[in-house]
């Protein structure tokens, strides 16, 4: 085999090796991003840092009446329990960088994050405004649906 053919084969081999390494890096990155710890880290990045504490995970927080109605608190607690039984990490009343505060933030084992807003008397306009402020997808649970 002459030198030119050898160099061409070597370049092909190097290119295939680089492509293989790049695919492996992408697969590893996808695996890393689909874990519970990556979900929590993404939430941490969006949370207001002066109020952030991972020790708040799985702690149920609420404001006593009249700030929140008893119906709202019970519906929020039912949703909280449902997700805890499912094995998710749940933050309640988490304050985001923009000052908004969501009822529940659910971090799943597959790396997904979902915000759950418990609605009792809120208007659709108010809920839409909240959804626009939140950094993750939001699901609305009506009080009657949670109990």
Secondary structure, DSSP 4 states (H G I P E B T S, - for coil): --HHHHHHHHHHHHHHHHHHHHHHHHHHHHHHHTSHHHHHHHHHHHB-TTT--GGGTT------TTSS-HHHHHHHHHHHHHHHHHT-EEEEEEEBTTS-EEEEEEE-TTS-EEEEEEESS--HHHHHHHHHH-SS-EEEEEHHHH-
